[in-house]
Amino acid sequence: MATAAAASASEPETDPKAGPEAEGEEDEAKADRTRRKVLTRAVTTAAYKAMGPAWDEQREEGVSESDGDEEFAMASSAESSPGEDEWEYDEEEEKNQLEIERLEEQLSINVYDYNCHVDLIRLLRLEGELTKVRAARQKMSEIFPLTEELWLEWLHDEISMALDSLDREHVYDLFEKAVKDYICPNIWLEYGQYSVGGIGQKGGLEKVRSVFERALSSVGLHMTKGLAIWEAYREFENAIVEAARLEKVHSLFRRQLAIPLYDMEATFAEYEEWSEDPIPESVIQSYHKALQQLEKYKPYEEALLEAEAPRLAEYQAYIDFEMKIGDPARIQLIFERALVENCLVPDLWIRYSQYLDRQLKVKDLVLSVHNRAVRNCPWTVALWSRYLLAMERHGVDHPVIAVTFEKALSAGFIQATDYVEIWQAYLDYLRRRVDFKQDSSKELEELRSAFTRALEYLKQEVEERFNESGDPSCMIMQNWARIEARLCNNMQKARELWDSIMTKGNAKYANMWLEYYNLERAHGDTQHCRKALHRAVQCTSDYPEHVCEVLLTMERTEGTLEDWDIAVQKTETRLARVNEQRIKAAEKEATLAQQEEEKAEHRKRARAEKKALKKKVARGADKRKADDAEKEWDGDEEEQPSKRRKLENSVPAAAEEAPDLEEEMGLFGKSASADVTPPSKQKERAAAALKRDAPKVPHDSSKDSVTVFVSNLPYSMEEPDVKLRPLFEACGEVVEVRPIFSNRGDFRGYCYVEFKEEKSALQALELDRKNVGGRPMFVSPCVDKSKNPDFKVFRYSTALEKHKLFISGLPFSCTKEELEEICKAHGTVKDIRLVTNRAGKPKGLAYVEYENESQASQAVMKMDGMTIKENVIKVAISNPPQRKVPEKPEARKGPGGPNVPRQIYGARGKGRTQLSLLPRALHRPSATGAQAENGPALKPAVTTSEATEAPKMSNADFAKLLLRK
């Protein structure tokens, strides 16, 4: 069969379009397709052996080419054309057309919407729009790298429609583009399989071998998927009848056995069976060495097999291992494997490109990786900046670099500072092109026009979008001024630029004036230096002393007496005015602080009065209950209220005395059933009394690692330990649920949950904010605040998160499901959190987490200003402001003098009434009293502690003093 295949493959392939009306030519084309099946099946057989049952399933579904080009064409045609049911329903077709128009319009607005591209291609393919689907795929491939699935679908469609050599060349071009996007063993296998079909053309055999050799270079080291390429290549060579065939197969076996791959033992056994001669000793040694290497790689490969995608941490560990070994081919391969699943991780692209820039330095490889990086993560400015540097480093033509920069500007960065950074990178490149030895050149004019355009772009485009230019310090203008002064000797232009800088709100900063002064010192003259410092003295508000000192230093070394007098007068006047302003500001701040303290004191008094009123009302209720109880008992003797309250609060004691009371009541003929309270109420009172009088269990701080603190629970929760235990037992074995009750037996809304193992406590923290009884339950680590006063628990990030949105202005009735339905139209939503208060009521705020930064950026542009239930919402990238930590005042400043130390109270703090409980007769005169009742005080220097300390007296002496009144 191999002989027949080779003989038939050597015949030239005919062109079906040359004479489509001649039946003989059609027969030749059919015969040619039949001849190609022989070699195609040989390659496919190798693929079956390497890929196992999964490939067999695809074969049964008609995905593989092994059933012949005609069958594949039929299957693909059936996929790409609408079914009979779709043609019957005009409404469905009209709906698809409207959706296609909507997607095309959306892409005309934002060409970087990845999901729109995918949906448009799917609908066009469904509708059978061949020309449009080709154009849509081409457009998407120019902006984004395509996944393996998208490429295979595109390739299968084009293969099914390829009729002549020109179509075949077009498919070859598509394959070349496909293998450049990502490392895909399946695409390389398809490429080799398809190239076998063109072996009958001129140079077809060399083409097949070239494809397989490139495939081995790209994915031959892949430990789990590289085997399929080796097997397919060997099977192809086995199918060719040539004198050098045996040596070629021997060479492939030897090369494969020298590489650590899975199932190496089976390959070695196959080689022993195939080879007629004994295997050379050198091959056996290489094979055993590869086996030893395989054992070192297995832990990392097994970690990848066990983990779930995207497996970034596992790939990072694998990369670190390969970097230590230092094999460039394997390092490149593991980076490529990691990027297949983590193509939207900018840091991984930066690390890969940095390795190539510093180690390999191969132009085509380096530029290809940089290009793929910006196509995958166009919103990351660092990747664009590195791309421009790499292009300059490898001598790429200026027009190409300029086009790349324009693409960067249209990439849609999510911060204003990103645009400043990319402009800086491009301007630095243009500056390096200029030969400043010439007075004027084309490059210099281009640099100046680029500076002008950069300032206009930041002012118009960036400020309109972000409400800020992203360059508050005017760094671009400063760089331009330095270039004009130092490299172009044009101080007049530099001074104009600095005047513009100062008019943009920078005149109040001393460092800006000193920067200008240093430039004048280096490239200007003394007159302009003096003028700049005089202006700085008048305008600076942050550090005027520093500017004044610089002015006096300059006049001391270079100025005349008149210049010195003027400088001294101006600096003294300015500093006096500044000190006056600072004093006023300090007084104003002190007044505000005093007002705040007065307000706080007023609130404290109001709370104390409210608390006292509640206690008074409760005392009155207790008194009424006591009176009712007294009437029920009908006792002859009246008990004092204090004793009655003590009796009511001592339930256990009353329980012990109950039999004696019964007996006494029986003796006097009283009824033992005087209490007519319902049994349910009696049980509730008894339970509350037991809770109230239960011994207080102090918290054991040694168990903090296995304990969590649960708060914000409903006060009305009955039996919290019983209700909470099943919830926390899902995290691990619970030793104890210890709720905290008040003195009256009411649940205080928090408790401690102790686990048997520490990992259970850590898992329980994930229950934080879970809804319990209509309120978000707070679960936090158990930490002693007295030992760790600064400890705070906040489970959400307070830093910039580019993949997360902050939405404000939502209607309170908006649910999580409704918001998710709106947000998922712009990307894959990973999580949504509606912000609520402690009572579980919504605050109109939400955080939405997307799968990547690109989707979040698209959602901001589409959703900001959207109306939801008559509410206009605001959408921005999540970047919470820094929380202001209140300063702890060590001393309180009085309104009219120096700092007064805060009053020191006793161990129990400040009393409510501040009333002295010492009788007036025992009061001793204070140290500040100038006169006593019968003359001057005998001891004017009495200390405070002596004045407030009562003398030791007996009860009799104390009574006599009281009776004097």
GIJOUR-V885352 format. One record per run of one state. SS is the DSSP state (hx for helix, st for strand, lp for the rest). FROM is the first residue (numbers start at 1). LEN is the number of residues. If there is no record, write none. Layout:
# GIJOUR-V885352
ss=SS from=FROM len=LEN
ss=SS from=FROM len=LEN
This chain:
# GIJOUR-V885352
ss=lp from=1 len=1
ss=hx from=2 len=8
ss=lp from=10 len=13
ss=hx from=23 len=29
ss=lp from=52 len=1
ss=hx from=53 len=9
ss=lp from=62 len=3
ss=hx from=65 len=3
ss=lp from=68 len=1
ss=hx from=69 len=12
ss=lp from=81 len=3
ss=hx from=84 len=5
ss=lp from=89 len=1
ss=hx from=90 len=20
ss=lp from=110 len=4
ss=hx from=114 len=14
ss=lp from=128 len=2
ss=hx from=130 len=14
ss=lp from=144 len=4
ss=hx from=148 len=14
ss=lp from=162 len=3
ss=hx from=165 len=17
ss=lp from=182 len=3
ss=hx from=185 len=12
ss=lp from=197 len=7
ss=hx from=204 len=16
ss=lp from=220 len=6
ss=hx from=226 len=14
ss=lp from=240 len=5
ss=hx from=245 len=13
ss=lp from=258 len=6
ss=hx from=264 len=11
ss=lp from=275 len=6
ss=hx from=281 len=26
ss=lp from=307 len=5
ss=hx from=312 len=14
ss=lp from=326 len=2
ss=hx from=328 len=14
ss=lp from=342 len=4
ss=hx from=346 len=15
ss=lp from=361 len=2
ss=hx from=363 len=14
ss=lp from=377 len=4
ss=hx from=381 len=13
ss=lp from=394 len=4
ss=hx from=398 len=12
ss=lp from=410 len=6
ss=hx from=416 len=18
ss=lp from=434 len=8
ss=hx from=442 len=25
ss=lp from=467 len=8
ss=hx from=475 len=13
ss=lp from=488 len=3
ss=hx from=491 len=16
ss=lp from=507 len=3
ss=hx from=510 len=14
ss=lp from=524 len=2
ss=hx from=526 len=14
ss=lp from=540 len=4
ss=hx from=544 len=15
ss=lp from=559 len=2
ss=hx from=561 len=73
ss=lp from=634 len=7
ss=hx from=641 len=8
ss=lp from=649 len=2
ss=hx from=651 len=18
ss=lp from=669 len=10
ss=hx from=679 len=15
ss=lp from=694 len=7
ss=hx from=701 len=6
ss=st from=707 len=5
ss=lp from=712 len=8
ss=hx from=720 len=10
ss=lp from=730 len=4
ss=st from=734 len=8
ss=lp from=742 len=5
ss=st from=747 len=9
ss=lp from=756 len=2
ss=hx from=758 len=10
ss=lp from=768 len=2
ss=st from=770 len=3
ss=lp from=773 len=2
ss=st from=775 len=7
ss=lp from=782 len=19
ss=st from=801 len=8
ss=lp from=809 len=7
ss=hx from=816 len=11
ss=lp from=827 len=2
ss=st from=829 len=8
ss=lp from=837 len=5
ss=st from=842 len=9
ss=lp from=851 len=2
ss=hx from=853 len=11
ss=lp from=864 len=3
ss=st from=867 len=2
ss=lp from=869 len=2
ss=st from=871 len=2
ss=lp from=873 len=1
ss=st from=874 len=5
ss=lp from=879 len=13
ss=st from=892 len=2
ss=lp from=894 len=5
ss=st from=899 len=2
ss=lp from=901 len=5
ss=st from=906 len=1
ss=lp from=907 len=2
ss=st from=909 len=1
ss=lp from=910 len=10
ss=hx from=920 len=3
ss=lp from=923 len=9
ss=st from=932 len=1
ss=lp from=933 len=2
ss=st from=935 len=1
ss=lp from=936 len=8
ss=hx from=944 len=5
ss=lp from=949 len=6
ss=hx from=955 len=9
ss=lp from=964 len=2
